[in-house]
Amino acid sequence: MSEAPMCRIYDRDLLARLMKRTGTGAKLTTRDLAKVAELPHGTVGALVSGEQRFLPRDKAQRIATAIGVDLLILFVPCERAGRVFIDATAPEAVSV
């Protein structure tokens, strides 16, 4: 059985700033965000504090959606190498 794809928080300060003014202009507390994203309050709090850096992609997507941004604004997709998560390689920009 394969594990769920994981993501790493890109910048926890950016998460905190975006929570102060979401895509709708509203402010979200960690409890508000947890409720909207259907996640435990502790998970959101740990991401903001830096205590937690990784979470499954579906949960990361719920956070990004609740804030009103694309997933890649807040999170970096990761691959599993042994027991360590590494940032997935981004595709090269195509020159025109």
C-alpha positions, 0 to 999 in steps of 0.5 A: 500500500502506497503512502499519501503524497506529502507536502512541506510548508513553504513559509510558515510566516507567509501562512500566518500573513495570509491568515490575516487576510484571506482571498475573501478579505476575512481574517482566520485564526488557527481555530477558524482555519482548522474548522474550515479545512476540517483539520485538528486545531493542533495541526494548523497551530503546529504548521504556523509555529514551525513544529510541523513541516509536512502533511499529506497533500489533501490536507495541504490542499484544504488549507490552501483552498480555505485561505483562497490561494493555489496549493503551490503558494503555501506548500512544496510537493515532496517525494519520499527518499528512504525515510526522508521527504525531499522537495519534488523537482519543479519542471524547468521553465520553457523559453519561448 
